[in-house]
Amino acid sequence: MTQSLTVAVAGLGTVGAETIRVLQKHADLLTRRCGREIAVTAVSARSKSADRGFDIAPFDWYDDPVAMAREADADVVIELIGGEDGVAKAVCEAAFEHGRHVVTANKALLAHHGTALARAAEAAGKSLNYEAAVAGGIPIVKAIREGLAGNTIERVYGILNGTCNYILTTMRETGRSFDDVLEDAQKLGYAEADPAFDVDGVDAAHKLAILTSLAFGTEVDFGSVYAEGIRNITPLDIEYAGDLGYRIKLLAVARRTEHGIEQRVHPTMVPLDTPIAHVEGVFNAVVAEGDFVDTTVYQGRGAGGGPTASAVVADIVDIARGSSVPVFAVPAGDLAAPQPADMDLHEGAYYVRLLVQDKPGVIADVTAVFRDESVSMESMIQRSQSADEGDPVSVVMTTHNTVEKSIRGALQRIGDLETVVETPRMIRIGAL
Ligand SMILES: NC(=O)c1ccc[n+]([C@@H]2O[C@H](COP(=O)([O-])OP(=O)(O)OC[C@H]3O[C@@H](n4cnc5c(N)ncnc54)[C@H](OP(=O)(O)O)[C@@H]3O)[C@@H](O)[C@H]2O)c1
């Protein structure tokens, strides 16, 4: 049998420890599938004494994961530490400098340094595999890079953050507020103590930047992703969304337009008759549209030790089998320069909710602003939130296709009207 593939694992947390468990549990199966054994030879983490649920004695221990990437007896270095810079980046760079393949689950690192790392991998003649970095256990990187290689991708979008999807699902099911549900999610371990990366859309933006590069053959361009999180979503908006035939999801969308490539993450009204409207809780989903294949939908667990380790191990298996493909589907030197589309030029339909004084002429003032800003209204619902006469009322409007800059201009002016008692809320409606 061919020589073993030797592996050094940097980071033994949720994903690192589970990766070792998969490699141990499925050692025979993986040997059969690869035609060679996969042997963990070295590990590194901060604490040598922590109980990881398995014996680390058979492995060479390194306090310094960068030293491990330089010196270990390993064909592959698995980076499962995390963070966009610092030690994770140094581990990957050292691995390539010393002629080793890299497998990582680190979306932040790839979003910021993906193109440079792809170049380093190719210069070293080694693989940089990162299936776990986008949508956890869903093999979407492989699907786009390999399965859809015969297509021009027109658009790729999805629910890429399980924490936000869990919060939005629970808010809809229980009618509770964002803050309330976030607190629960933190207690259940679905949200970090500092939830900003998840709830402000940064994590989904990292993943989208990677998907965009894969789908459109451009350098990874995280800086151009428009990201808006879910903090401002209220149970009232969720209720209105249902009444209008939608479900609110934090959607990440990459699309080629006449103005360039749009990359945007924001709460979106998703029509109830689409499959991803029904992707609930911590699940992720990705939709990729190709010119010949049409629409393809992928769904599964986007996080957690098991699903993420499943993707990490698949990447190791590819290396063990000798399979190698360009990191972002075309050789790194041939990736096109980013072509960002200005978010102001985005065109779509919008949901707008206002809280206004219940007086004659208020709606006329609002519609006059819409007319001036070339925003065309599609529907309007007016509902009193209290039984008391004279209390403010909610007015919900949807628009026909409108340019982002126009709706923003209109909402700025509407917010300044004396009769409008709360900052207008706006949610984009997805044409899916
Ligand atoms: N968790 C998920 O569901 C998930 C899903 C998809 C992708 N990812 C990505 O996978 C990566 C790992 O995530 P995780 O959830 O497994 O993180 P984690 O549980 O926090 O584990 C991080 C590991 O890195 C080690 N570490 C931290 N700094 C180190 C240093 N300077 N030197 C050596 N070791 C160091 C830690 O050591 P100690 O254990 O000794 O503290 C720990 O074992 C991240 O890039 C994350 O974004 C995670």
PDBQT file of the ligand as one rigid body, heavy atoms in Angstrom, charges set to zero:
ROOT
HETATM    1  N1  LIG A 501     -17.151  25.620  15.623  1.00  0.00    +0.000 N 
HETATM    2  C1  LIG A 501     -17.788  25.537  14.465  1.00  0.00    +0.000 C 
HETATM    3  O1  LIG A 501     -18.938  25.112  14.384  1.00  0.00    +0.000 OA
HETATM    4  C2  LIG A 501     -17.107  25.991  13.186  1.00  0.00    +0.000 A 
HETATM    5  C3  LIG A 501     -17.774  25.857  11.957  1.00  0.00    +0.000 A 
HETATM    6  C4  LIG A 501     -17.133  26.221  10.771  1.00  0.00    +0.000 A 
HETATM    7  C5  LIG A 501     -15.856  26.739  10.829  1.00  0.00    +0.000 A 
HETATM    8  N2  LIG A 501     -15.236  26.895  12.051  1.00  0.00    +0.000 N 
HETATM    9  C6  LIG A 501     -13.880  27.441  12.062  1.00  0.00    +0.000 C 
HETATM   10  O2  LIG A 501     -13.001  26.465  12.583  1.00  0.00    +0.000 OA
HETATM   11  C7  LIG A 501     -11.942  27.097  13.278  1.00  0.00    +0.000 C 
HETATM   12  C8  LIG A 501     -11.859  26.524  14.705  1.00  0.00    +0.000 C 
HETATM   13  O3  LIG A 501     -13.081  26.777  15.355  1.00  0.00    +0.000 OA
HETATM   14  P1  LIG A 501     -13.438  26.084  16.740  1.00  0.00    +0.000 P 
HETATM   15  O4  LIG A 501     -14.887  26.357  16.965  1.00  0.00    +0.000 OA
HETATM   16  O5  LIG A 501     -12.946  24.704  16.771  1.00  0.00    +0.000 OA
HETATM   17  O6  LIG A 501     -12.577  26.979  17.751  1.00  0.00    +0.000 OA
HETATM   18  P2  LIG A 501     -12.235  26.665  19.275  1.00  0.00    +0.000 P 
HETATM   19  O7  LIG A 501     -13.150  25.637  19.829  1.00  0.00    +0.000 OA
HETATM   20  O8  LIG A 501     -12.127  27.982  19.946  1.00  0.00    +0.000 OA
HETATM   21  O9  LIG A 501     -10.774  26.008  19.190  1.00  0.00    +0.000 OA
HETATM   22  C9  LIG A 501      -9.635  26.750  18.884  1.00  0.00    +0.000 C 
HETATM   23  C10 LIG A 501      -8.435  25.896  19.186  1.00  0.00    +0.000 C 
HETATM   24  O10 LIG A 501      -7.270  26.640  18.849  1.00  0.00    +0.000 OA
HETATM   25  C11 LIG A 501      -6.333  26.550  19.930  1.00  0.00    +0.000 C 
HETATM   26  N3  LIG A 501      -5.545  27.775  19.933  1.00  0.00    +0.000 N 
HETATM   27  C12 LIG A 501      -5.942  29.053  20.070  1.00  0.00    +0.000 A 
HETATM   28  N4  LIG A 501      -4.891  29.887  20.017  1.00  0.00    +0.000 NA
HETATM   29  C13 LIG A 501      -3.800  29.107  19.874  1.00  0.00    +0.000 A 
HETATM   30  C14 LIG A 501      -2.432  29.371  19.776  1.00  0.00    +0.000 A 
HETATM   31  N5  LIG A 501      -1.944  30.612  19.824  1.00  0.00    +0.000 N 
HETATM   32  N6  LIG A 501      -1.591  28.320  19.652  1.00  0.00    +0.000 NA
HETATM   33  C15 LIG A 501      -2.047  27.052  19.594  1.00  0.00    +0.000 A 
HETATM   34  N7  LIG A 501      -3.360  26.741  19.660  1.00  0.00    +0.000 NA
HETATM   35  C16 LIG A 501      -4.224  27.765  19.803  1.00  0.00    +0.000 A 
HETATM   36  C17 LIG A 501      -7.179  26.399  21.175  1.00  0.00    +0.000 C 
HETATM   37  O11 LIG A 501      -6.391  25.805  22.187  1.00  0.00    +0.000 OA
HETATM   38  P3  LIG A 501      -7.017  25.446  23.631  1.00  0.00    +0.000 P 
HETATM   39  O12 LIG A 501      -8.060  24.391  23.376  1.00  0.00    +0.000 OA
HETATM   40  O13 LIG A 501      -5.871  24.893  24.396  1.00  0.00    +0.000 OA
HETATM   41  O14 LIG A 501      -7.565  26.713  24.163  1.00  0.00    +0.000 OA
HETATM   42  C18 LIG A 501      -8.302  25.502  20.667  1.00  0.00    +0.000 C 
HETATM   43  O15 LIG A 501      -7.916  24.152  20.765  1.00  0.00    +0.000 OA
HETATM   44  C19 LIG A 501     -12.226  28.594  13.204  1.00  0.00    +0.000 C 
HETATM   45  O16 LIG A 501     -11.562  29.163  12.107  1.00  0.00    +0.000 OA
HETATM   46  C20 LIG A 501     -13.718  28.647  12.967  1.00  0.00    +0.000 C 
HETATM   47  O17 LIG A 501     -14.138  29.817  12.309  1.00  0.00    +0.000 OA
HETATM   48  C21 LIG A 501     -15.818  26.523  13.222  1.00  0.00    +0.000 A 
ENDROOT
TORSDOF 0
